[in-house]
Amino acid sequence: METAICSRTKTRRAACACGACARGASPDTKRSANQRDTLALLDLIAGCIENHPREQVDRVTWAHVGDAAHVRERLLEIAIGYALGPDGDEQLARRGIEEALCMDDEHVGEALIDAM
């Protein structure tokens, strides 16, 4: 029986793009599998942020701030990759996203979309 995990990349075979796992598969199929996994992981991360066991405390510490800042920075790096314009200016993309994040909660989503 073939395992669902690629032995080379340790990635789910349906999403793995190594030569062995991609053989005979269409790019559309692999892209769809990766998009599905990405959305599932984002949903998981959102749930972890809202319900993290370390967040269930009476007093927030700087360790909590560091955890949240670390996740924010990693997600920001991904967003910058999507926001890069034709000139590839990362600083410009970062500034646009950071400025969008300055918006009120009710408008931040629209501002982020505009920044992209």
C-alpha positions as CSV (number, residue, x, y, z in Angstrom):
1,M,0.0,0.0,0.0
2,E,1.3,3.4,-1.0
3,T,1.6,6.0,1.8
4,A,-0.2,9.4,1.4
5,I,3.1,11.2,2.4
6,C,6.0,11.6,0.0
7,S,9.1,9.9,1.4
8,R,11.4,12.4,-0.2
9,T,9.7,15.8,0.7
10,K,7.5,14.6,3.6
11,T,4.6,16.4,1.9
12,R,1.2,15.0,1.2
13,R,1.5,13.3,-2.1
14,A,-1.5,15.0,-3.6
15,A,0.2,18.3,-3.1
16,C,3.8,17.3,-3.5
17,A,5.5,18.7,-6.7
18,C,8.6,16.5,-6.7
19,G,9.3,14.6,-9.9
20,A,8.0,11.3,-8.6
21,C,4.8,12.7,-7.2
22,A,4.1,15.1,-10.1
23,R,4.6,12.4,-12.7
24,G,1.3,12.0,-14.6
25,A,-0.5,14.8,-12.7
26,S,-1.6,18.0,-14.2
27,P,-0.5,21.4,-12.9
28,D,-4.1,22.2,-12.2
29,T,-4.5,19.2,-9.9
30,K,-1.4,20.0,-7.9
31,R,-2.3,23.7,-7.7
32,S,-5.8,22.8,-6.4
33,A,-4.3,20.4,-3.8
34,N,-1.9,23.1,-2.6
35,Q,-4.6,25.8,-2.5
36,R,-6.9,23.4,-0.5
37,D,-4.1,22.7,2.0
38,T,-3.2,26.4,2.3
39,L,-6.7,27.4,3.1
40,A,-7.0,24.5,5.6
41,L,-3.8,25.6,7.3
42,L,-4.8,29.3,7.4
43,D,-8.1,28.2,9.0
44,L,-6.1,26.1,11.6
45,I,-3.8,29.1,12.3
46,A,-6.7,31.4,12.8
47,G,-8.2,29.0,15.3
48,C,-4.9,28.6,17.1
49,I,-4.5,32.4,17.3
50,E,-8.0,32.8,18.8
51,N,-7.7,29.8,21.2
52,H,-4.0,29.4,21.9
53,P,-3.6,27.8,25.4
54,R,-1.0,30.4,26.3
55,E,-3.7,33.1,25.7
56,Q,-6.0,31.6,28.3
57,V,-4.3,33.6,31.2
58,D,-5.3,36.4,33.4
59,R,-2.2,38.5,32.6
60,V,-0.6,38.9,29.2
61,T,3.2,38.8,29.2
62,W,5.9,39.9,26.7
63,A,6.1,36.2,25.7
64,H,2.5,36.4,24.4
65,V,3.4,39.6,22.5
66,G,6.5,37.9,20.9
67,D,4.4,34.9,19.8
68,A,1.8,37.1,18.2
69,A,4.5,39.3,16.6
70,H,6.3,36.2,15.2
71,V,3.1,34.9,13.5
72,R,2.3,38.4,12.2
73,E,5.7,38.8,10.6
74,R,5.6,35.4,8.9
75,L,2.2,36.1,7.5
76,L,3.3,39.6,6.4
77,E,6.2,38.0,4.5
78,I,3.8,35.9,2.6
79,A,1.5,38.9,1.9
80,I,4.5,40.9,0.7
81,G,5.2,38.2,-1.8
82,Y,1.7,38.5,-3.3
83,A,1.8,42.3,-3.2
84,L,5.0,42.8,-5.1
85,G,4.5,45.0,-8.1
86,P,6.3,44.7,-11.4
87,D,9.3,46.5,-10.0
88,G,9.6,43.9,-7.1
89,D,10.0,46.6,-4.5
90,E,9.5,44.7,-1.2
91,Q,9.8,47.9,0.9
92,L,7.0,49.5,-1.1
93,A,4.8,46.4,-0.7
94,R,5.5,46.2,3.0
95,R,4.7,49.9,3.5
96,G,1.4,49.6,1.6
97,I,0.4,46.6,3.7
98,E,1.4,48.2,7.0
99,E,-0.5,51.4,6.1
100,A,-3.6,49.3,5.3
101,L,-3.2,47.6,8.7
102,C,-3.5,51.1,10.3
103,M,-7.1,51.3,9.2
104,D,-10.0,50.9,11.6
105,D,-11.1,47.3,12.1
106,E,-14.2,47.6,9.9
107,H,-12.1,48.9,7.0
108,V,-8.8,46.9,7.3
109,G,-9.9,44.1,5.0
110,E,-10.8,46.4,2.2
111,A,-7.6,48.4,2.7
112,L,-5.5,45.2,2.6
113,I,-7.1,44.2,-0.7
114,D,-6.5,47.7,-2.1
115,A,-2.8,47.4,-1.0
116,M,-2.4,44.2,-3.1
